[in-house]
């Protein structure tokens, strides 16, 4: 039987001449991290995705041409679990504008990147040896909404459904979730449908419930989470509920960032930048609706991406302005978060992802 060990990988804002991507050992008993390796030569590797099947890791990065124009690119790394080392395999251009998110389809044949500044969606094949192939296609969204940040389409993330049949795109600029039909063998996404939400919401990240026919999206501009029913056969979303991520007495600036479910699907977590907290909600097992439990301080400024450990015991929060990744223990019965006292100091972390590698 092959033994698998859990690691954590961190992406950050970084200049190309300094470290920006970090590989860490993860202690399943304490939730703490130990730095194993770091990779330089990447401009702003701010979001990443692991492939546990073949010990690969993919990260977005910025590319600058000779005239200083920026475009989106992605790099492939092989990770050696025994040595704890990252090896850069290749990189490819993805979109003609910089990107903010990357995901893999569930067959690991495709990498899909999101461009906030360009309103673009890029599709790149993953080759048999794990390298990223040349860009297969780019989709451009057109549209706007009511907020000053919504003067154009702004693709912020793509999440593939559990059946690998559809991909849901959160377009912050259009206040829409746009669904594409996934054609992984031909490296294509085919427009399928869309769902509009309240003007000025700014949908950013999205997650499917592991068992129930519901999904959850966090809205950056309105500091809310929207609950959706999901028809998996038809690839259709419908709004069920929208709930604030902030306590009633808070009137300061805020923008939300990331959203995750506990592995058992009983709790939803969303991060607030400004209030600097993780909002915690209980999921109603019948309706999918949310009820607020607490707003846990993240012990660092501008919490962006965060991760729930695979066993659900810990939540690790990447605080960009705190220059730290803070570990919280998670109560399985109440969903509440308690700081463990463990933190990893790292420059401008904005993404953390777990992976179990053999």
Order of alpha helices (4+ residues) and beta strands (2+ residues): beta-beta-beta-beta-beta-beta-beta-beta-beta-beta-beta-beta-beta-beta-beta-beta-beta-beta-beta-beta-beta-beta-beta-beta-beta-beta-beta-beta
